Amino acid sequence: MPTSILKVVAVLLLLLLVIGLGLAWHRYDQARLADPIRVGILHSLTGTMAISERGVVTATRLAIDEINAAGGLLGRPLQTIVRNGASDWATFAREAESLILDAQVDVVFGCWTSASRKTVKPVFEQYDHLLFYPVQYEGLELSPNIVYTGAAPNQQIIPAVKWAMDNLGRRFFLVGSDYVFPHAANAIMRDQIRSLRGSVVGEHYVLLGSTEVESVVEAIATSRPDVILNTLNGDSNVAFFKALRARGLTPDRIPTISFSIAEAELKIMGSADFAGDYAAWNYFQSLPGESNRRFVAAYQAQYGANQVVTDPMEAAYLGVYLWAEAVKRSGRTDPVAVRRALPGLSIATPGGAVSLDGQSQHLWKSVRIGKIQADGQFEIVWDSVKPVRPLPYPGYRSPAEWEAFLTGLNQRWQGQWTNPGTEPTPPGQPFTGAHP
């Protein structure tokens, strides 16, 4: 066969090979693009915290469903994988690792209590992964692997105490569940109250999930504070408020400001025992505005006309959209690429515009205080009007002093982030750390 013909045949064979490889790669690429983006949700569906966390799961799902209905991300649908933390911190850590290694999710939305967040934090840092945390908390923490879409202390706790001193009184009683968030929040509040020349007349703790609140209520009745600052979590609140009312301690006599009671808890527990008291959040369902109206309507259309939405639910919902914007910006879904795309992102949310502070990975958010109504909704009595810059470490102590405080709590509880014993921290013996 002449050399020229051989060359033509070789060129044709090479061309066919290139075309074949191109078609194969195209089919592979299309298949890869059709693969879903795996998204993890990690919350308590059982146990004492389920009363608060179930709604956060459904709000997270709503955002994911809306994104899928609009075509997904990068041409791919989102696939939701839900795991139950069961109100148990070891379970949270185990399920977080399973979501990362076994389910191979690209992101996790989850946790409520600071005990659960602090337990999973080393897992996300070990695997250089990404958690969106949707709940107000005590601050005193920064992690490159966590995006905090709830309030920092200066976006909930601190303005609430200042408002109380201006409007309700200067003598405070602190009551909380016996784990890291209430202890740290109360330390912040003690510092603030002292700096504003108020007084703390009592500080009591209840084991997480416990209904043994009689001694706390008796101490409140005896000390007669102007205001109760409540950092109880979960269904301990039911027993506490029923005991207050049974003792004749109503809001007109001693009002309570709560930091973990919202519309969903009131719906489940009944609002009768809570009406007239207060809560501090960034978002309330009763907020005016078209964006919030659409959010509430979409949630109720999907989950029932009688359902309610809360601050942590809105923070979870907006967290999904914040993550989605970072995915679009980066063009990738892996946690490292998404984290690099997050700083400076701003989005419109049902509660107003938010933007991510690149240094702390917390959000600029508006602050609001609401008065509980008989129907379980809130009348907004104070609003910061503008978004507040997040400050995770309150200036009453240095970051090093706050870290020492947290380390001391952890050591006191044998390496855990909640009291592991059968008796709560004794009254008048909160951990104060190195601060004088």
N, C-alpha and C positions, 0 to 999 in steps of 0.2 A: 504494500500500500504506500502510495507516495507520501513523503514527509508532510506536505501541505495538508493532505486529508487527515493525517494523524493529529496534526495540530488543531484542526477544526473540531475533530471528535473530542479531543482533550478539553478544548475550550467549552464545548457543549456539555460534556460531563461535569466540568467544574461549575458551569452555570446552573445546571440542574441540582448539583449538591448545595450550592449557595441558596437557591430558591427553596429547596427542601428544608435546609436548616432554618431559613428565615420563617417558613410556615410553622415549623415545629416550635421555634422560639415564640412566635406570635400566639400559637395555641397555649403554650406554657404561660406566657405573660397574661393572656386573657383569663386563664384559669386562676392565676395568682390574684389578679385584680378582682375576680369574682369571689375569692375567699373572704369570709367575713372578718372584720376587725373584732377581736375578742376583748370584751370589756367586763371587768370584775366588779361586783357589788358585794360588800362585806359589812353586814349589820346583824344585830340581835333580832331574830325572829321569835325567840323564846326567852324566858327568864324575865327578871325584873325590868330590864331596859326595853323589852319589846314594845311596851306601851308608847314609847317615844320613837323607836327606830323603824317600825314597820312603815310608817308614813314616809320616812326618808327614802326607803327602798322604792315605793311607788312613784314618788316625785322624780327620782333618778330615772326610773323606767320611762316616765312620761317624756322627758327630754330626749332619751335615746329613741323612743318610738317616733317622735317628731322629726328627728334627724333622718331616720330611715325613710319616713314618708316623703321627705324632701329629696331623696336620692342617695342618702348615705354620705360617706366621706371618701374622697379620692376615688369615687366610683365603686366603693365597696360598702356593703351593709354592715351594721354593728350587731354583734351577737352578744347577748347578755348572759353572764354566768354568775349566779347568786349563791353566796355561801352564808351560813348561819353562824355568827359569833357566839350565840347562846348566852349572852351576858356573862361570859367566862373568858378571862384574859388569855389564858393558855390556848383556848380554842381559837381566839382571834389570831394569835401568832401562827398557829398551825395552819389555819385556813388561808392566811395571807401567803405563806410560803407555798401552799398547794396551788393557789391561783397563779402565782408567778411561775413555778416550775412545771406543774402538771397541766394546768389549763392554758398556760402560756399567754396570759392576757397582756395587753399593751398598757393598761392603766387600771387602777382600782379606785373606786369611789366608796368610802366607808368610814366606820368607827363613829361612836358618839362620845362615850366617856373618855376622859384623859387617860384613865388606866388602860383602856384598850388601845388608844393611840400610842402611848408610850411603850406598850408591849410589842406592837407591830413595827414601830419606828426602826429598831435595829435590823429587822427583816428587809425593809425597803432599802435601807442604806447598804446592807450587805450585798444585795443583788442590783444595786444602782437602779432601782425601779421608781415608780411614781404613784403616790397616794394623794387623792383630793379629799380633804377633811372638812366637813360641812357645819361644824358646831362651834358656837361661842365657847371660849375656854380661858384658862388662867394665864395664857401667854408663857413667858419664861422659856421659850423654845424657838429654835430655828433649825430647819433641816432642808438641805437642797433637794430632798426626795419627797417633801410634803408641800402641797399647796393648801393654805389655810383660807377657806372661803367663809368661815364664820368670824365672829368678832374677836379682836384682841382686847385686853383689859380696858384700854382707853376708849374702846368703842362700845362698851356695855357696862362693866362693873363700875368704873371710876365715874362716868357721868351720872349713873343712877344714884350713887352715894351723894354726889354733890347736889343733885336735884332734891333728894330726900332731906338733906340738911337745910336747903333753902325753903322747902315747902312743908315738911312733916315734923321735923324735930331733930335733936342733936344727941339723943341717947339711944344706942343701938344694941340689939341682941342678935348674935350670929348663930344660925343653925344650919348644919350641912350634913351630907352623907360622908362617911368616914373613908375618904380616898383622896387622891392627890388634888383634884380640881377644887373641892370646897376648902381644903386646908390652905392651898396657895391663894385662892380667891379671898379668903378671910384674912390672910396675912397682908394682902394688898389693901383690903378695906381697913384693917387696923391701922396700917401706916397712914392712909389717907385721912381717916377720922381723927387720928392724933394730930396730924399736920393742920387740920381745920379746927382744932380745939373742941372736938366733940368727945364722946366717951362711949366705950364698949362696956355694957353692964353684964354681959354674959356671953358665953360661947360654948355650944354643945354640939356633939356629933352623934349620928345614928348610923349603925352598920348598914351598908348598902342593901336595900331590899327589906330592911327590918320595919316592923310596925310598932315597935316598942318606943313610943314617943311621950308617954305620960310624964316622965321625969323632966323632959325638956319643957313641956307645956306648963308644968308646975313652976319651973324656974322662971319662965317668962311671966307668969302671973305674979310671982313674988317680986321680981326685979322691976316690973312696970316700965319697960322701955318705951320710947316714943315710936320706934320703928323696928320691925323684924326684917333682917336681911336673910333670905332663904336660898341656900344652895343645895337643898335636898334634890336627889335625882330619882327617877323611876316612881314606882307606886307607893313608896314611903310617904309621898305627899298626901295621898288619900287619908291615911291614918292621922297625919299631922294636922291637917286643916279640920278634920272632923273633931279632933280632940280640942283644938283651939275654940271652936264654936261651942262645944259642950261645956267648956270652962267659961263661956261668956266673953271670950276675947274676939270681938268683931272688928272689922276694919275701921269703924268710927271711933273705936277705943284705942286699938293698936294696929295700924295698917302693916301689911307685909309686902315687901318687894321681892319677887322671885326671879331667878335667873335661868330656870330650866322648865318653867311651866308655860305652855303655849296652847293654841287652839285645839290641837289634837288631844293633849292630855285632859283639857277641860271637857271635851266631848265624851271621852271615855269615863272620866271620873265624875262627871256632872258638875255644872258650874255653880250650883247653889251655895256650896260652902266657900267658894272663892270670890264671888261677886263683891266688888268694892275694893279689893286688893289690887296690887300693881305687878307688872312685869316689865323688864327692860330687854329689848331686842333691837335688831336693825330693821326687821320686817314684821308687819301685821297683815292679816288677810283683809282688814278693813281699810287699808290704804287706798286713797282715791287714785284715779288715773287709768287710761285705756290699757296700758301694758299689763297692769295688775289684773284688770277685769278679764282680759284674754287668758291670762295664766290660770286664774281661778276657774273660769268657764271651761277651759281645756281639761283641767284636772277633774272637775266634777262630771264632765261629759264622759270621761274615760272610766272613772271609779265610782260614780254615784252622785246624784244631785245634793245629797245631804252630807257629803264629805267636806272636810275643812283642810286648809293649808297652813303651814307654820313657817317660822323663820328658818329652822334647819332644813325644812323641805325646800324652801326657796333657794337657800344656799347650795343645796345639793343639785337642784335643777340648773342653777346658773353655772355651777362647777362643770357640768357636762358641756355646756355651750362654750365656756372658757377653754376647756381642753380641745373642743372641736375647732375653735379658731386657731389655736396653736398648731393643730394638725394641718389645717389648711395653709397656714403661714410657712410651715416647714416642708410640707409635701411628703411627710413621713409620719409613721405612727409609733416608732420605737421611743421609749421613755426619754432617752438622752436627747434626741432631736427635738422632742416636744418641749422639754424643759428649757432648751436654748431659745425656743420661740416664744416663751411665755412673757418675759419681762416687757412691761409697757403696754400690754394688751388692755384694751378697754371695751366693755360691752354694755348694752342697755339691758336691764333686768326688770322684773316686776317691782322690785323695791327701789329702783332708780339706777343711775349709771354707777358702775364700779370699774376700778382699774387696778391692775396688779402692781404692787410695789416690788420692783426687781430685786432689791436687796433682801427683803424679808420673806417674799412669797406669800404675803398677806394682802388683803384687799383694802383699798380706800372704801369706806362704807358710811352711810348715814346712821345716826343713832336715834332711837325712839323709845319713849316710855308710854305704856298703855295701861288704862284702868279696866279691870275685868268687869264685863257687863253680865247681866242675868242670862243672856242668850249664848254666853260663851265666847263672844267676840270682844274686841278691845276698843275703847275710846282712846285715841291718841291724845295725851295731855302734854307731851313735850317732844320736840323734833329738833335735831341739830341743824336742819335745813340743808346744809352742805355736807358732802362726804368728809369723813374724818380720816386723817392719815394714821395707819396702824403703827402702834408702838408696843411691840411684844414684851419689852422689859420696862415696867414702870420705874420712873426715876427716883422713887423713894429709897432704893438700894441699887448698888452697882450690879451689873450682870454677874460678876463673880460671886457676890453675896447671894443673889437669887439662885445661882447654880449650887452653892453650898447648902442653901435651904432645901432644895429638891433632893440633893444627895443625902442629906440628913433624914428626910422623910423615907426615902427608899431604904436606907440602912435600918431605920426604926422598924420597918415592916419586912425585914428579912429578904430584901431584894425585890419586893413587890411594890405595886403602886396603889394598893388598897390595903386597909387594915385586915390582916389575915386571921385575926383572933375572933373569939366569940363575944368579947366585950368591947364596946366602943371606947374611943379615947376619953379618959375621964374629964368631966367638966373643969374648965379653968386650966387645963394642961395641954393646950395646943402646941404644936412644934413651932418654935420661933426662929430657929436657926441661929446664925452668927450675929444677926442684927440686935443691937442693944434694946 
